[in-house]
Every structure is written in structure tokens, then in C-alpha cells.
Amino acid sequence: MKTFKLLSLGCFLFFISNVFSQTTSPKKFNLDFNQYDTERLLPKDWFQWGDQPISTESIEESNYVGKIITSKKGNFGCITYAIPAGFEGDSITLSGYMKIENINKKQSAGLLIRLNGANNKLLGFNNMADENINGTIDWTKYSITIPYSKETDYIYVGGILNGNTGTAWFDDFEITIDGVSIEKLNIIKKSSLKDNIETVIQSLEKSSKPLDLTDNKTLNNSLQPLIDKLGNKRIIAIGEDTHGTSEYYELRLAITKELILEKGFNTIVLENPYDGIEILTNKIDEEPLESLMRKHLFSIYQTKEMKSFLDWYKLKNDNNSIKFKGCDDSYWALEALLEKEFSSIRNEKLSTLLKTLKKAIKQSKKSNFKNEIKNNIAVYKAIIEMECYLDENNLHTPNSKELLFNGKSSYINYKRLSEEKTIRSRDEIMADRIAYLAKDPNAKIIVWAHNAHISNTVIIDNEIGLMGRDLKNKFKNNYISVGLSSLSGTYSYINNRFINSDHKYNDKLLQKKVELTGENSWEKVFNQFSNRPFFTDFNEMRKHINSDLFGDLKLIGYSKETYRDYYELPTLTMFDFLIFLNTTNATSSIAKE
């Protein structure tokens, strides 16, 4: 059986991009493997990913199948097919037949689907690894479904064998979007921002109002029209396109003050570990703010701007009428918070349950790769056991319910992994935590989080944006997203990309200029419209203009700016309102120089 010479993935991507740039409306896809390339000795347009060789086999006249035969030196092989995207829909399904033989039980085979956006950004992926398909199985039909993103540039499908044992065959693939075969769908060309700049500017003229940041009084006066539009909603999410921009904190504090003092909002939620914020608020009158910030806030928030907010919060919250909460995962202080909550209760069973939970958490912190899931499931079970006991004996308080809910949320994915269920993303869990707070009918909530999280639509990796999407779906027009954006200036960042991997928030705050904004960017169009700050009503704009205009948008996280922080996005669909500043400055660290 013959195979073709392996090409590197990078070479393939260059090759396939050039091929597809000349083919804008393919009418037939070789998903049944039956069109045969006599030069490459492979099914036409199929190619190899990985280091295990791919080939084809004729099982009857004119009926070819894809095949992967492993070698001991390889790690995985994937027989892959690429389709230029441009479709509309909410979900994409790949179905097909697979036969496997002698695959080790620690390895697996399956179907694969991958969605790539601009610059090969991953928008969606599933390779059935969680289903652990191995051994010897005759021809069986399988299918996988993932959310479909309209930002998809290429759809990759394939048959994959993860490992170095056995053989896998694949046949008769089919792709559907929202249940309709891709063979019947027409490719829809994206509308580009650069082709519609004049129209966008005209729409901005109808939908925008200037902002004056000269001083607090002028800022508050110019924000009043926006405050009036937000005041009767239940959840206002205020974003940022970097976590380290000084003016964004100034704007968010100004909006937050007005919503609390004028419109009855009473809860502030920060994109920070839940338990860290709980301890900070518990000790805010006992310990210096800077000390609390260093212990319990992500390093990127250890700034003078955040301290200004906390100074105001401490002053205004003397009667505990304003709640301050975190919405990120909490692994570090749950047991201490529960001990404090139940310190006045003398109950032997409850004390035993607390000891069991503390022991499980201590063990989980010592976990290695082999026992991580087992140890963290033990924590989850201990939380459930405590929750049941408190329910049965009427010992629950509103605070204990909230603490245990957030504990369960932090450990839920270990349970889902053990049950071979799809894990819930960080964004989905943050949405759950905010929605939990909104169960209180009197709660009016202000969220401080990144633009990528508050977006009304899913925008990155079928993960980032799920928080805003889920909250918009649940609360409809009672959830409002306000994006913050700028063209140029400086920003702060940290070098640690895994900010919640431990409880040591001691990263140095660094500063840098924004340098990589592209020509087809929303920021440049906003700057062309006005050389002064403004806010615009995207809901109003969408009445007059195609909302699916794609242009580059800056979304820098905690780290240093790279080209991968610019996403080709239909920005008008992401937010209800957007505040634009032409130039901004980096936040200032509270650390002593």
C-alpha cells in the first residue's frame, strides 16, 4: 500500500490558502473519499496531519476509504480535508463511518472537526478523544457537533488516530450546518469594514455622543445620556480591550458610581477569583488595602486605579449595602471561608464535614497528572455532602449557599471529565456565577470584565464570549454590554499567561505601547470618525447598517500585545454600547519603585 511524502502543517496551510483563494464557490466535496488522485495516490484533496502515515484502500470497485496505519515512532495521524468557509448557522456536525483494529486501550481514534478563523485562530475543535474509542470495532457510524462561528475561514474535518498502535479506516463523511448538508449551502462572502467605512461613519454620526474627560464633573455630565439608557436594566457589563488601561478604570468607576447612587445598583462583580474578593471584603476594615490587593487580586489589578475604586467602595459601603464579588474560579480559600461562616455553630457532624473537605482540598493541591481528577472529584463530593447536610438540617444561610455554589462551580469540570461529559468553559462558569447573584430579585449588577468576556456573541475559540452570550440569552434586554476601546497609547501587562494557576499574585506589572493595530481596524475607523472620545449606541447603529461587517479589533488580555490579539470580528454585534478613546495610558502599579 502506497503513501505520499509528508508535508509540514505550515507548508500545507500556505498551499491550501493559495488553492482556496482561487476557488470561491466549490460545488462538490470529496467527503466520501471516492475521487482518487493518481499522482498522490490518495483520495483527492485529502492530506496528512501528524506523523503517522495516511493512505487509501479500495474496498470494492470505485469505493475508496481513508486509512491510517501506525508506526511505533509516531504520535498521531490524521487524514484531513479542508473547506473554505463562509456559511451561516449555529452548529456544525460531522458524521462518518470508522473501523478500527488493534488500538491500545490507552490510545484512541475518532472523527475530527476544527474551525479556523483569520490568521489560523482556533474557533472550534473536537477530536472525540474524550470518547476513548479503541480496541477492534467494525464499521460504525459516529458523529460530532460543535457550535459554528460565522468568523470561520476554514473548516477542517478528518479521521484521527491518537497513538502508535493499530489501524483505522474512514468512509462516507458528511458535514451539515443546522441540519443542512454543506453540499447544498452557498458560501456567503463576508462584508468587510474597509469596503463600508463611509457608511459606518455616517451611522456613527447618527448614533454617537461626545464624552468630556477634562474632570469628574464634565465626565459625569457627558456620561448622563448613557446612564439614563442603562439605569432600568438588571446587569450592566463594562468591558476593556486591555486589562491595563488607566482611563478604562476611570470610566468604569464613574459609570459604577452613577448607577449605584442614581439608579439603585447594588452589586459589583470583578473578573477575579471569587474567594479572593470574599476575603478582601471581609478584611477591608482590618488590613491596609494595598496588602489585601497583593494577596487577593490578580497582579494585573494591583494598581493605583483599582485602589481608587476600593477606596471609594470602602467609604461608601459602611452600611454593607453594596456587594463586591468575584466571578472567576476559586481554589484557594473555600475551606477558610466556610470555617468563618460556621464558626458560631456547635455541630459535631458539620465539624466532621469541614475536616473532610479541608483534607480533600489539601490532597488536591498535591495532585499530579495521574491523580488530579480523582483528588478533585473528592473535593466536589465533599462539597455536595456538606450541602445536603445543611439543607436537611435547615442550617444553610444565604452566604453558605453562595460559598458552596461557587465551590461546586470551581470543581464541576473534574466531575464532568469523570463522566466523559464536555467540560464547561471558564466563560460559561463565570456566567453561572453572575446569574446566581441575579437570582436575588433585588440585585442590580455591574460587571467589570474584559471585552472578550462581556460580548453578546461568541467570538473566540467557541469559548471566549460565552459569558456574555449566556447572560444575553438568559436575561435578554436586561443584560447590557458596554465595550471600551482605544486606538493608541500605552498599556500594562504581566508575563504570566496562567494567572489562576496558583495563589501567588506577585507578577511584575510592565508597560508597553500599542503597536500592532492593522489598517482594516475598527479602532482606526472610530478615530477617523472623531478625534475626541465618544460613546455610541450599537443597537441604534444596527438599525441603519449591516451589522455583519468584519474588521480587526484589539483584544489584549493580561499579556504583551501580539498579532494574535487582533481578531477579525463583526464588532457591531458584540456590544450594546461602545465607548471609544483615541489615546489611553497604562495603569500604575501600587508596588514601590
N, C-alpha and C positions, 0 to 999 in steps of 0.2 A: 504494500500500500504506500502511495507516494504522498509527500507533503511539500509545501513550498518554503522557501527561505524566510526565516523570521525577520520582520521589520520592527524597529523600535516603535513604541507608542507615539513618541514625539514625531517621528518621521511619518507615521500613519496619519496623525492629526493634520500635519501640513498637507499631505497628499489628499486626504478626504475633503478638506476645506476647499482646495482648488477644484476638485471634481464637482462638488455640490454648488460652487459659485456659478457653474455653467449650467446647472440643472435646477431650475426653479420650480418645476411642476411635474415631479415623477408620477407616472400613472400606474406603474406596476412594481411591486417589491418582491424580491426573491425569497420570501419568507418560508416557502416550502422546500427550499434547497435544490429544486429540480433544474434550474438553469445552471449549466455547468461551464466553467471557464477552462477550456482545454489547454491554455498556456500555463495557468497557475495550478491546474489540477485540483481545483476547489470549486465549491458552489460559487456562482458569480456574485461578486461584491461582498462576500464574506471574508473576514480577515481574523488575525490572531491577536489576542491579548495574553500576556503572561508568558511563561517559559516552558509550558507543556505544549507539544506539537498538536496541531489540528489537521484533519484530513476529511475525506468524504468516502462514502461507501454506497454502492448501488445494491439495494436490497431486492429490487426487481427492475424490469426494463423501464428506463426513464424515470425511475424513482430513486432519488439520491437522498442521503441523510448526512448530517454533520456528525463528526466523530472526534473525540479526544482520547488519545492513548497516553498514559502517563509514563514517565521515566523517573527513576529514583532521585535524579539530580534536580528535578523541577519542583516548584511550589504550587503553581496552579496554571490552568489553561482555560481559555475562553474563546469559543468560536463566535464571532461578533459581527453584527450588521448595523450600519448607521443610516439614519433617515433624517434629512433636513426638516426641521420643524416649522411651525407657523400655523398651528391648529388652535382651535378654541375648545374648551371643555374643562371639567373639574377633576376628572380622574382618567388614568390610562391603565389598561390591562394588557398584559402579555400572557397568552396561553400557548401551550405546545406540548408535544409528546417527548418523553425521555425514557431511555432504557439504560440501566447501569449494571455493571458486573464487577464483583470483587473489590469494591471500595471499602477501605478500612473504616471501622466504626468511629474512629476519631476524625475522619475526613468526610467530605460531603460533595454532592453535586446538586445542580438546580438550574432553573432559568434565571436570567439576569436582565434587569432593565435599569438604565441610567439616563437621566435627563441633564444635559449640559446647557448652560446659558452662555452669555458673552464671555470671552476670554476663558472658555472651558470651565467656568464656575459650576460646581455641582449643585443642581437644583432638586434632584431626587434620585434615590438608589434603593434597590432591593436585589439580593442575590440568593435568597432562600436559605442562607446559611443557618438561620435560626431553626429551620425545619429539620436539620440533621438527617438528610436523605443519604443513606449509604447501604452497603451490602450488595445484593444482587436482586434487581427488580426488573420485570419485563416491561414492555411498552406501557406507559401510564401517562394520562393527561394531567398536566399541572397548570396552575395559573397564579399570577401575582398582580396586585393592583396597588398603585401609589397615586397620591394627588398629582394632577397635571398642572404645570405652571405655564402661563402664556409667555413667560420670558424665555422659554426653552428654544434654543437654537438647533440642537441636535438630539435625536432620540437614538440611544444605543440599546440593542437587545442582543441576547446571546444565550448560549448554553455554557455553563461553567463547571469545572471540576476542581475543587479546592483540595489539594493534596498530591501525593505521589504514588498512589496505588489505584489500580483498576482502570476501567474504560467506561466512557459514556457516549451515547448516541442521542441525536436530537432530530426532530422532524415536525413538519406542519405547524410552524409558528403562526400566530395571528395576533395582531395588535388592534385594540379597539379604544376609542376615546368616548366616554359616556355611553358605551354600548354599541357605538357605530364603528364598523370596520374602517381602518385607516385607508384602505383601498378606495373607499367611497368619499373620503373627505378631500376638500380642496385646500391647498396651502394658502394661508392668508398672509399677505405681506404686512410687516409691521409698519405703522406710521411713525416716522422719525421726527423728533423735535426740531432738528436742523432744517427740515422742509416746511415747518409751520411756525417759525419764530414770530413773524409779523402777527399771525392770528393769536398766538399766545400773549403777546404784548398788548394787543387790543383787548383781550379778555381780562388781563391783569388791570388794565385801566378802569374797567367797569367793576372790579371785584375787590380792590385793594384800598387800604387807608394808611397814611404815613404814621410812623412812630417817632417820638422825640425822646432820646435818651440823655438829654442835657443834664437833667437832675431828676430826683424822685417825683417831684410834683408834675413836671412835664411828661414824664414817662407814664405816671398813673392816669393823667388826663388823656393821653393818646391811646392808652390801652382800654379805656372805658367802653368804646363800642364793641370790642371783643369780649370784655367781661359780661356785658349785657346779653350777648349771644350764648355765653356759657352758663350763666347763672342758674337756669332752671333744669340743668342736666344732673345726672347722678354720678358719673365717672368722667373726669377730665384727665386725659393723659398728656403730659407735656414732655416733648422729646428733646433731642440734641443730636447733632451729627458727629460730635466727638464728646467723650466724657470729660474732656479737659479744656473747656472753653469758658472763660470768665463771664462774659456777657450773658451766656445762657443761664447761669445761676442767678444773676441779677434779674433777668426776665422772669424766670420761674418763681423766684421769691416774690416779685412784685405781683404776678398773677395770683399766686397762692394766697398772699395777704388779702387781696381784694375779694377773692372767692370765699375766704373764711370770714372776713369781717363784714362783708356786704351781703353775701349770698348763702350763708349758713352751711358752708362746707366744714367738715369736722374730722376728716381723716386724711393723712398724707402717707403715701406708700413710696418707698425708695427701692430701686434695683440694687439690693444689698441683702446678705443673709438675714433671714427672719430673726434668728436667735440673737444676732449681734445687735440689732435695733432694740430688741426687748431689753437686753442688759443695759444698753446705753440709756434708754428712757427710765429704767428702774433706778439708775445711779446718777442721773443728771444733776441732782441737787447735792450729791455726796462727793463727787470727784471732779477735778478740773476737766473741762470739755476736751482740751487737746489730748489729754491722757485717754479719755474714753474713745475719742476718734481713732487714735493709733491702735487701740485694742480691738475695736468692733466695726470699723468701716473699712471697706476696700481701700487700698492705698491710693487709688485714683481720686477718692473723695476726701483725702486728708489735706484739705486746702483752706485757705482763708475765706473763700467764698462759701464753702459748706459751713464753716464755723459761724459766719454771719447769719446763715439760716438757723443754726442751732441756738445761737444767742437769742434770736427773735422768738423761736419756739419755746425756749425755757422761760422767757419773760412773759409771753402771752398765755402759757399753759399752766399758770399757777393753780387753776381750779380743775385741771385734768380734763378739760372739755375738748381738747384736740388730741386725737390719736396719731401716733407716728409708728409706722410698721415697715417691715421689710418683706420682700416677696421672693427672694432667692432661696436656694437650698440651704438647710440648716443642719449641720452635722456636729456642731462643736459644743453646744451648751444646753441641750434639751433637758438632760437629767438634772442639771443645776436649777434650771427654771422651774421644773416640776417639784423639786425639793422645796424651793421657796414657796411655791403655790400651796403645798400641803403641809407646811411647817407647823401650822396650828392644829392639825388633825392628829389625834392619837388613835391609830388604827393599825393593828399588827399585820393584817393582810395587805394593806396598802403599802406599809413599810417593806414587806417582802417583795411586792411587785416592783417597787422602786429599786430595790437592791438587784433584782433580776435584770431590770432594764439597764442599770449602771454597769453591771457585769457584761451584758451583751454589747453595749456601746464600747466599753474598754477593749473587749476582744475584737470588735470590728475594726478598731483603729490599728490593730496589729496584723490585719489581714494581709495575705499575699495573694497572688493571682489565683492560686488553686482554691483557696477557701473564702475568697471575698464574698461571693454570692451567698454561701451558706451562713457566714457570720452576720451579714447584714440582714438576711431574712430573719435571723434570730432576734435582731433589734425590732424589726417590723412586727413580729409575733408578740414580743413583749409589750409593745405599744398597744396592740389590739387587745391583749389580755387585760391591761390596765383600763382601757377604755370601756370594755364590757363590765368590769367590776364596778367602776364608777357609775355607769348607767344603772346597773342592777340595784345599787345601794343608794341611789339619789345623792351621790357625793360630788357630782360634776358641778363646776362653776362655769360661767361663760369663758373665763380665761383658760381653765384647764381644757375645755373643749377645743379652743383655738390652738393651744400649745400642742395637743395630741394630733389635731388635724394637720398642722404643719410638720410634725414629726413623721406622720404617715406619708405625707407628700414627698418628703425627702428620701424615704426608703422604699417607696412603692415600686420603683423600677427593678429592684432586686427580686421582689416577689413576681413581677411580670416576666422577668427573664427565666425564673424557675418554672413558670407555667408555659414557657415558649410563646409568650404574647409580645406584641410590638410594644416597645418601651414608649413612655410618654416623654416628650421633649421638655427641655428647660422652659421654653416659652409656654407650653401648654400648662405646666405646673404653676408657673407664675400667674397665668390667667386664673387657674383654680383658686389660688390664694386670694387674689383680688375679689373674685366672685364670692368667696366665702365671707369676706368682710361686708360685701354688699347684701348679704342675707339680712342684715340688720336694716329694716325698712327706713330707719332714720339716718343711715350712713350716706354721706355725700363725700366722694373720694377724689383726691387729687393724686395722680401717679407721676413720679419722676423716673423716667427710663429713657433708653436710647431710642432714636427714631426707628431703628430696625425692629424694635420690640412693639412699639405702640401702633405701628402701621395697621390700617384697616384690612390690608391684604397680605397674603403670604408672599414674601419677596426673595428669600434666600434659602437655598438648600431644603426647601419644603420643611423648614424648621423655624428660621427667623421670621417673625411676623405672625406666628401662630397665636401669640398672646393677644395682640390687638384684634386679629381676625376672630378669635374665640369670644372676646369680650364684645365686639361689634355684633356678632351673631346672637349672643345671649341678651344683650341689653339694647340692641337696635340704636335708635337715635339718642338714647340716654348714655351712650358711650361716645365721647368726642375726642379725637386725636388732634393735637396741635404740634406740628413739626417745627423744629428750629434749624435754620440753615444759614451758612455764610459762604462767601467766595474765597476770601484770602485772610491772612493773618497768621497767628501762632496758636499752638495748642499744647497741652500737657499729655504725657503718655508714660506708661511703665513698660518694662521689658518682659514682665511675666505674663504670658498669654493664658495661663491656667490659674485664674485669680482665686478660685474657690477650692483649690486642691489641698490647702491646709489653712490653719487659723493664724498664720503669721503674716500680718499685713504690714510688711516693712520694706516694700519696694520703693526705690528712689523715684521721685517724680522728675521727669525730664521734659524738656521743651523743644519744639521744632516749628519751623514754618510749614504752612500748607504749600505744597509744590507741584502736585501731580494732576491738578484739575485739567480735564480734557476740553477740546474745542466744542464737542457736542454735549455740553453740560447744562443742567438746569440752573446751576448757580450763575453761569455766565449770562443766561437769558434774563434771570431775575435782576442781575446787576445792570444789564443793558436797559431794562425797564426803568430802573430808578437807582440813582447814586446815593440814596438815603434809605434808612431802614423803613420797612413797611410790614403789614400783615395782610394776608389775602384769604378770602373765603373760597376754598376749593369747591364746596358744594355749589356755590353760585357760578364759578367758572365752568363746572361740568354741564351747566345748562346751555352754554354757548359754544362749547368747543369739544372736539373728540378727546375723551379722557384717556384713551389708549395711545398716547404719544410717548415714544421711548427716547429717553436721553440719559446721559450719565449723571449719577447722583452720588455725592460723597457720603460714606457711612463708615467713619473711622471708629473703631472700638476703643479698647484700652491700650492698644499697641501703637507702634510707629507706623505712619502712613505708608502704604504700598499701593501699587496699581490695582491690587485685588480689593481695595477698599472703595472702588468706584464701580457702581453697578448700573447696567442699562435697564432703566425702570420706567414704568408709566406712573410718574410721581403724583399726577393729579388724582389717582385712585387711592393713594396711600393715606392721605390725611384729610381731615375736615377743614382745618385751617393751617396756614404756614406763616411763620414769622421769619423774615429774611433780614440779615445784617450784612452789609457789604464787607466789612473787615472786623475781625474779632481778635481777642488776645488770650494767651494761655492763662490758666488758673495759677495761683501762687500757693506753694506748699507751706504748711504750718511748721515744717521742720526747721530747726535753727540752722542757719548757714554756717 
